[in-house]
Amino acid sequence: MSTRPIVVGIDGTPASDQALEWALDEAVVRGCPLHVVHAWTFEALTDWTETTEQRMRAESEALIEKAVRTASEKREQMPEIVRRSLRGDAAETLEKASEGAAMLVVASHTGHRIRQIVLGSTSMHVVRHAQAPIVVIPVDDRELARTAR
């Protein structure tokens, strides 16, 4: 049994649900803990909605809880799960969360190519900068449509 965790980044999308499922399976096989990470940002002066930092954190924690509950419904075995709602840019937060981990699991970028070029991609960033081996779960539009049903 390994004490180094597998870290998986989630964001509430079907693609991240697939990454979570894969990471759960791998953590069971390896006998190690799974850290489920959701990164969120809050900038009070630039946010146009009436919300608070506490509300953003609560929404992040609820997103993690829902994803874990859904992914674990039909499983006989579950690894130890650590839920981590972390404030910060997703790419940089996952990069830091990967320090000392057995691996980092993320879903591939599923947005339009122009969006990927202009805004960058979390998976592209962590592949270049993370301190652990990276697993990028490839997701295409057909798989997303099937998963969303």
C-alpha positions as CSV (number, residue, x, y, z in Angstrom):
1,M,0.0,0.0,0.0
2,S,1.4,3.3,-1.1
3,T,1.0,6.4,1.1
4,R,1.6,8.8,-1.7
5,P,-1.8,9.9,-3.0
6,I,-3.2,10.1,-6.5
7,V,-4.5,13.7,-7.1
8,V,-7.4,14.3,-9.5
9,G,-8.6,17.7,-10.6
10,I,-12.3,18.1,-11.2
11,D,-14.5,21.0,-12.3
12,G,-18.0,19.5,-12.5
13,T,-17.9,18.7,-16.3
14,P,-18.5,15.2,-17.7
15,A,-14.8,15.2,-18.8
16,S,-13.7,15.7,-15.2
17,D,-16.2,13.0,-14.0
18,Q,-14.4,10.6,-16.3
19,A,-11.0,11.6,-14.9
20,L,-12.4,11.0,-11.4
21,E,-13.7,7.5,-12.3
22,W,-10.3,6.6,-13.7
23,A,-8.5,7.9,-10.7
24,L,-10.8,6.0,-8.3
25,D,-10.1,2.8,-10.1
26,E,-6.3,3.4,-10.1
27,A,-6.3,4.3,-6.4
28,V,-8.1,1.1,-5.5
29,V,-5.6,-0.9,-7.6
30,R,-2.6,0.8,-6.0
31,G,-4.1,0.8,-2.5
32,C,-3.4,4.5,-2.1
33,P,-5.5,7.6,-1.0
34,L,-7.2,9.8,-3.6
35,H,-7.2,13.5,-3.3
36,V,-10.1,15.1,-5.2
37,V,-9.2,18.7,-5.9
38,H,-11.5,21.5,-7.1
39,A,-9.8,24.9,-7.6
40,W,-11.9,28.1,-7.5
41,T,-11.2,31.8,-7.8
42,F,-12.9,34.8,-6.3
43,E,-12.1,38.4,-6.9
44,A,-14.4,40.6,-5.0
45,L,-13.7,43.7,-7.2
46,T,-14.2,42.0,-10.5
47,D,-17.0,39.5,-9.8
48,W,-20.3,40.9,-11.2
49,T,-22.5,38.6,-9.1
50,E,-23.5,39.2,-5.5
51,T,-21.5,36.4,-3.9
52,T,-19.0,35.9,-1.2
53,E,-15.8,34.0,-0.8
54,Q,-17.5,31.7,1.7
55,R,-20.3,31.0,-0.8
56,M,-17.7,30.2,-3.5
57,R,-16.0,27.8,-1.1
58,A,-19.3,26.2,-0.2
59,E,-20.2,25.7,-3.8
60,S,-16.8,24.1,-4.5
61,E,-17.2,21.7,-1.6
62,A,-20.7,20.8,-2.8
63,L,-19.3,20.1,-6.3
64,I,-16.7,17.8,-4.9
65,E,-19.2,16.0,-2.7
66,K,-21.6,15.5,-5.6
67,A,-18.9,14.2,-7.9
68,V,-17.5,11.7,-5.4
69,R,-21.0,10.5,-4.4
70,T,-22.0,10.0,-8.1
71,A,-18.7,8.2,-8.9
72,S,-18.9,5.9,-5.9
73,E,-22.5,4.8,-6.2
74,K,-21.9,1.5,-8.0
75,R,-18.5,0.7,-6.6
76,E,-17.7,-2.2,-4.2
77,Q,-14.3,-0.9,-3.2
78,M,-13.3,2.7,-2.5
79,P,-10.0,4.2,-1.6
80,E,-9.5,6.7,1.2
81,I,-10.8,10.0,-0.3
82,V,-9.5,13.4,0.8
83,R,-11.7,16.3,-0.5
84,R,-9.7,19.5,-1.2
85,S,-11.5,22.7,-2.2
86,L,-8.6,25.1,-2.9
87,R,-8.7,28.8,-3.9
88,G,-6.6,29.7,-6.9
89,D,-6.0,29.3,-10.6
90,A,-6.8,25.7,-11.5
91,A,-3.5,25.0,-13.4
92,E,-1.3,26.4,-10.7
93,T,-3.3,24.9,-7.8
94,L,-3.1,21.4,-9.4
95,E,0.6,21.9,-10.1
96,K,1.2,22.6,-6.4
97,A,-1.2,19.8,-5.3
98,S,0.9,17.3,-7.3
99,E,4.0,17.8,-5.2
100,G,4.7,14.5,-3.5
101,A,1.8,12.7,-5.2
102,A,2.0,9.4,-7.0
103,M,0.4,11.0,-10.0
104,L,-1.9,13.8,-11.1
105,V,-5.0,12.9,-13.2
106,V,-6.8,15.5,-15.3
107,A,-9.2,15.4,-18.2
108,S,-8.1,16.7,-21.6
109,H,-9.2,20.1,-22.7
110,T,-12.6,19.8,-24.5
111,G,-13.1,23.4,-25.6
112,H,-12.8,24.9,-29.0
113,R,-9.2,25.1,-30.4
114,I,-9.3,28.9,-30.5
115,R,-10.4,29.0,-26.8
116,Q,-7.6,26.6,-26.0
117,I,-5.0,28.8,-27.8
118,V,-6.2,32.1,-26.3
119,L,-7.0,31.0,-22.7
120,G,-4.5,28.2,-22.4
121,S,-5.3,24.8,-20.9
122,T,-5.1,23.4,-17.4
123,S,-4.0,20.0,-18.8
124,M,-1.3,21.6,-21.0
125,H,0.0,23.6,-18.1
126,V,0.3,20.6,-15.6
127,V,1.9,18.4,-18.3
128,R,4.7,21.0,-18.5
129,H,5.0,21.9,-14.8
130,A,3.6,19.3,-12.4
131,Q,6.0,17.6,-10.0
132,A,4.4,14.1,-10.4
133,P,3.6,11.8,-13.4
134,I,0.6,13.1,-15.3
135,V,-2.3,11.1,-16.7
136,V,-4.5,13.1,-19.1
137,I,-7.8,11.3,-19.8
138,P,-8.7,12.0,-23.4
139,V,-12.3,13.0,-24.0
140,D,-13.9,13.7,-27.3
141,D,-17.3,15.3,-28.1
142,R,-19.0,12.0,-28.8
143,E,-17.9,10.6,-25.4
144,L,-19.1,13.8,-23.6
145,A,-22.5,13.6,-25.3
146,R,-22.9,10.0,-24.3
147,T,-21.8,10.7,-20.7
148,A,-24.2,13.7,-20.4
149,R,-27.3,11.6,-21.1
